[in-house]
Amino acid sequence: MLLLFKRRLQKWWSRAPWATLSALIAALYVAGYIMMRLTEPPGNPIRSLPTYTYFFLVTVTTVGYGDVVPVSTAGRLAAGAIAIGGIGAAAVALGSVFNSIGNFVKRREKGFAGFDMKEHIVIFGNRGGETAALIRQLIADQQSSGMEIVLCSESTERNPFPDFIDFVRGEPTSSDVLARACVKDAAKVIIHSSTDYESICIALAVKEINHKALIVVRANDPGKEVDIERVDRNRVVCVKAVDVPMIVREIHNPGISQVLENLLSPEGQDLRSIQVPHGVPSSSFGLLAHNFRERHGAILIGMRPAGNALNSGSILNPAFNATVEGGMFLDYISRKPVKIDWAQMQQALVEQNTAKQKSAEPRSAGQKQ
């Protein structure tokens, strides 16, 4: 009989632990009250239901004020059973709470939990060190600051960065994974799969439920880039380079990878540099940039100190009034190398500077008046 009751109790506990615990405490409450009514003398206030309820609560919680106590032997035995039952119930309850917390943490770490988030970044696929570098770059990037990141992967067993990102494990295109990762409400999606076929499938699944997120795909085969971008030419962008920072730039600045590809392609613009001859009088970077653009169709983007071109530190986008002296290197963008007559350049700079000063004189005179 006891064995049958034990098995039934275990079965109930496995199905509904909190309901079973509540039922056991309720049974202890009823049995204790019956015992008090039958064994305590009529003058003892513990026989009344309100007083007994108060006694039961302070006893089962092991507080025991002692202002209301049973006087009969049977009543005291019942009080002891209530106290022991309270200690056991507290131990079971705390164990169940900690077990639930532990299971939740494990489920979350192993990727079986679901999330509720919006305007976040979802990464599909795990390519080992390359994906780890991508996640580190996203965490460090200022434009990603404050954005939640979810990694979705079928092959990954545990969250590689539990302190920084969330993790969903499962088949990337399944409805379960898409729902638990909140892909529908994601702001940006990065597809980092091992095959282009899988990337296309994931892109199609994302497109079906999310109609606004930018989708950046790391292409494996250059020949498949057109097929991948055909999924949605307005939102799907292929990053051909394996450079992780480029993927991060693309996710925050759509189309930037195409700009860099044009800079590196033989047919497009190119990054170039030229050294200012020694002895050329110093001038401001802003006036030089204006002259480069107006006379040579080139965009001046930076300068480097005189010395070894390889070892000198580059200053990108310096201030307008930054001083450029002889021997320094100038970095610019143009279709072909510029040929500069530095004597004419200097004369043009002097004229520009004179015109600038003359245009500033009427304004300063008006201010004095």
C-alpha positions in Angstrom: 0.0 0.0 0.0 2.8 2.4 0.9 4.7 1.5 -2.2 1.6 2.2 -4.3 1.1 5.6 -2.6 4.8 6.4 -3.2 4.5 5.7 -6.9 1.3 7.7 -7.2 2.9 10.6 -5.4 6.0 10.4 -7.6 3.8 10.4 -10.7 1.8 13.4 -9.5 4.9 15.2 -8.6 6.5 14.7 -12.0 3.4 16.1 -13.7 2.6 19.0 -11.4 5.1 19.5 -8.5 3.6 22.7 -7.2 0.0 21.4 -7.2 1.2 18.2 -5.5 3.1 20.2 -2.8 0.0 22.4 -2.2 -2.2 19.3 -1.9 0.1 17.8 0.7 0.2 21.0 2.8 -3.6 21.2 2.6 -3.9 17.6 3.7 -1.6 18.3 6.6 -3.7 21.4 7.5 -7.0 19.4 7.6 -5.5 16.4 9.5 -4.0 18.8 12.1 -7.3 20.6 12.6 -9.2 17.3 13.0 -6.6 16.2 15.6 -6.9 19.5 17.6 -10.7 19.3 17.6 -10.6 15.7 18.9 -7.8 15.9 21.4 -7.6 19.4 22.8 -9.7 20.4 25.8 -12.7 22.8 25.2 -11.0 25.8 26.8 -8.0 25.8 24.5 -8.5 28.5 21.8 -6.6 26.4 19.3 -9.8 24.5 18.7 -11.3 27.4 16.8 -10.6 27.5 13.0 -9.2 31.1 12.9 -6.8 30.5 15.8 -5.8 27.1 14.5 -5.1 28.6 11.0 -2.8 31.2 12.7 -1.1 28.4 14.7 -0.7 26.3 11.5 0.9 29.2 9.6 3.5 30.1 12.3 4.3 26.4 12.8 4.5 25.3 9.2 6.9 28.2 8.5 8.9 27.2 11.6 8.4 30.6 13.2 6.6 29.3 16.3 5.8 32.3 18.5 4.5 30.1 21.3 1.4 32.2 22.1 -1.0 29.5 21.1 0.0 25.8 21.8 -1.7 22.5 22.2 -1.7 21.0 25.7 -2.6 17.4 25.0 0.0 14.8 24.0 -1.8 14.0 20.7 -2.0 17.7 19.9 1.7 18.2 20.5 2.5 15.2 18.3 0.3 16.8 15.6 2.1 20.1 16.1 5.5 18.3 15.7 4.2 16.7 12.5 3.1 20.1 11.2 6.6 21.6 12.0 8.4 18.7 10.3 6.0 19.0 7.3 6.8 22.7 7.1 10.5 22.1 7.0 10.1 19.4 4.4 7.8 21.6 2.3 10.3 24.5 2.5 13.1 22.3 1.4 11.2 20.8 -1.4 9.9 24.2 -2.6 13.4 25.8 -2.5 14.8 22.7 -4.3 12.2 23.0 -6.9 12.8 26.7 -7.4 16.6 26.3 -7.8 16.0 23.3 -10.0 13.7 25.4 -12.3 16.3 28.2 -12.4 19.1 25.7 -13.2 17.0 24.1 -16.0 16.2 27.5 -17.4 19.8 28.6 -17.4 20.8 25.2 -19.1 18.0 25.5 -21.7 19.1 29.1 -22.4 22.8 28.2 -22.7 22.1 25.1 -24.8 19.8 27.1 -27.2 16.4 25.6 -26.4 14.9 28.7 -24.8 12.8 31.3 -26.6 13.2 35.1 -26.5 11.1 38.2 -26.7 13.0 41.0 -28.4 12.8 43.6 -31.2 15.2 45.6 -33.4 18.0 43.1 -32.7 20.7 41.4 -34.8 20.3 37.7 -35.8 23.3 35.7 -37.0 22.6 32.4 -38.8 25.4 29.9 -38.9 28.6 29.3 -37.0 31.9 29.1 -38.9 34.0 28.7 -35.8 36.7 31.3 -35.4 35.4 33.5 -38.2 32.0 33.8 -36.6 33.6 34.3 -33.2 35.5 37.2 -34.7 32.4 38.6 -36.2 30.5 38.5 -32.9 33.5 40.2 -31.1 33.5 42.9 -33.8 29.8 43.5 -33.4 30.1 43.7 -29.6 32.9 46.2 -29.9 31.3 48.3 -32.7 29.7 51.5 -31.6 26.8 51.3 -34.0 25.9 47.9 -32.5 26.0 49.3 -28.9 22.8 48.4 -27.0 21.5 46.0 -29.7 20.8 42.5 -28.7 22.4 39.7 -30.7 21.1 36.2 -31.3 23.1 33.4 -32.8 21.2 30.6 -34.6 23.0 27.4 -35.3 22.2 23.7 -35.6 25.7 22.4 -35.0 26.7 24.6 -32.0 26.0 22.8 -28.7 26.4 25.8 -26.3 26.3 29.5 -26.4 29.9 30.6 -27.2 29.4 34.1 -25.6 26.8 33.6 -22.9 27.6 36.9 -21.3 27.1 39.0 -24.4 24.7 37.2 -26.8 21.7 34.9 -26.9 21.7 31.5 -28.6 19.0 29.5 -30.4 19.8 25.9 -31.5 18.0 24.1 -34.3 17.5 24.0 -38.0 17.8 27.6 -39.2 14.8 27.6 -41.6 12.4 25.9 -39.2 9.5 27.8 -37.8 10.5 27.0 -34.3 14.0 28.6 -34.6 12.6 31.6 -36.5 10.0 32.2 -33.8 12.3 31.7 -30.8 15.0 34.0 -32.3 12.2 36.7 -33.0 13.4 36.9 -36.6 10.1 38.6 -37.5 11.1 41.7 -35.5 14.8 41.7 -36.1 16.4 44.9 -37.5 19.4 43.2 -39.2 20.2 39.7 -40.3 23.6 38.2 -41.0 23.8 34.8 -42.8 27.1 33.2 -42.1 26.4 29.6 -43.4 28.9 27.1 -44.7 27.1 26.7 -48.1 25.5 29.2 -50.5 22.5 26.8 -50.9 21.8 27.0 -47.2 22.3 30.8 -47.3 19.7 31.1 -50.0 17.2 28.9 -48.1 17.7 31.0 -44.9 17.4 34.3 -46.9 14.1 33.1 -48.3 12.8 32.0 -44.9 13.7 35.4 -43.4 12.2 37.3 -46.3 8.9 35.5 -45.8 8.4 36.7 -42.2 10.5 39.9 -42.0 9.7 42.6 -44.6 12.1 45.3 -43.5 15.4 43.9 -42.1 18.6 44.2 -44.1 20.1 40.8 -44.9 23.9 40.5 -45.2 25.1 37.2 -46.6 28.7 36.0 -46.5 29.1 34.4 -50.0 31.2 31.3 -50.3 31.3 31.0 -54.1 31.7 34.2 -56.1 29.5 32.7 -58.9 26.5 32.4 -56.5 26.4 36.1 -55.5 23.8 36.9 -58.2 21.6 34.0 -57.1 21.8 35.0 -53.5 21.0 38.7 -54.1 18.1 37.6 -56.4 16.2 36.6 -53.3 15.5 40.3 -52.7 17.6 42.9 -54.6 16.4 45.7 -52.3 17.5 44.1 -49.0 19.9 41.2 -49.6 23.6 42.1 -49.9 26.5 39.7 -50.5 29.8 40.4 -48.9 32.5 38.8 -51.0 35.5 39.5 -48.8 36.1 37.3 -45.7 37.0 40.4 -43.8 34.9 40.4 -40.6 34.9 44.2 -40.1 33.5 44.5 -43.6 30.5 42.5 -42.6 29.9 44.7 -39.6 30.3 47.9 -41.8 27.8 46.5 -44.3 25.2 45.6 -41.6 25.2 49.2 -40.4 25.9 51.0 -43.7 24.1 49.1 -46.5 26.1 49.2 -49.8 29.4 50.2 -48.3 31.0 47.0 -49.4 30.2 47.8 -53.0 31.9 51.2 -52.6 35.1 49.5 -51.4 34.9 46.9 -54.2 34.7 49.7 -56.7 37.8 51.3 -55.1 39.7 48.0 -55.4 38.5 47.1 -58.9 40.6 47.9 -62.0 37.6 49.6 -63.7 36.6 51.9 -60.9 38.2 54.6 -58.7 41.3 53.7 -56.8 43.2 54.7 -53.7 46.4 56.4 -54.5 49.1 58.6 -52.8 51.6 61.3 -53.9 54.4 62.9 -52.0 54.7 66.7 -51.7 58.1 67.7 -53.0 60.6 69.0 -50.4 60.8 72.8 -50.5 57.2 73.4 -51.4 55.7 76.0 -49.1 53.2 74.8 -46.5 49.5 75.1 -47.1 46.2 74.0 -45.5 44.7 70.6 -46.2 41.4 72.2 -47.0 42.7 74.4 -49.8 44.7 71.5 -51.3 41.5 69.3 -51.2 39.6 71.9 -53.0 42.3 72.2 -55.7 42.6 68.5 -56.1 38.9 68.2 -56.7 38.5 71.2 -59.0 41.6 70.8 -61.1 42.2 67.0 -61.1 38.8 65.4 -60.3 40.4 63.7 -57.3 39.2 63.5 -53.7 41.9 64.1 -51.1 41.1 61.9 -48.0 44.2 62.0 -45.8 47.8 62.8 -45.2 50.9 61.2 -43.8 54.1 62.7 -42.2 57.3 63.0 -44.2 59.6 60.0 -44.0 59.1 56.4 -44.9 55.8 56.0 -46.7 55.2 52.5 -45.2 56.0 53.5 -41.5 54.4 56.9 -41.3 51.0 57.0 -39.6 48.1 58.1 -41.8 45.7 60.8 -40.7 42.3 60.3 -42.4 40.0 63.3 -43.0 42.2 65.8 -41.2 40.9 69.3 -40.2 40.5 71.9 -42.9 43.3 74.0 -41.5 45.7 71.1 -41.0 49.1 72.1 -42.3 50.6 70.2 -45.2 54.4 70.6 -45.6 57.0 69.5 -48.1 57.9 65.9 -47.9 54.5 64.8 -46.6 52.3 62.1 -48.4 48.8 62.9 -49.6 46.3 60.1 -50.0 43.5 60.5 -52.6 40.9 58.8 -54.7 40.8 59.1 -58.5 40.5 57.1 -61.6 44.1 57.6 -62.6 47.2 59.0 -61.0 47.3 62.8 -60.9 50.2 64.8 -62.3 50.7 68.0 -60.4 52.7 71.1 -61.4 53.5 72.1 -57.9 54.5 75.6 -58.9 51.1 76.2 -60.5 49.5 74.5 -57.6 51.2 76.9 -55.2 50.1 79.9 -57.3 46.5 78.6 -57.3 46.6 78.2 -53.6 47.9 81.7 -53.0 45.1 83.0 -55.2 42.5 81.0 -53.4 43.8 82.2 -50.0 43.8 85.8 -51.2 40.2 85.5 -52.5 39.2 83.9 -49.2 40.7 86.7 -47.2 39.1 89.4 -49.4 35.7 87.8 -49.0 36.2 87.7 -45.3 37.0 91.4 -45.0 33.5 92.8 -45.7 32.0 90.5 -43.1 34.5 91.5 -40.5 34.0 95.3 -41.3 30.2 94.8 -41.0 30.7 93.2 -37.7 32.8 96.1 -36.4 30.1 98.6 -37.5 
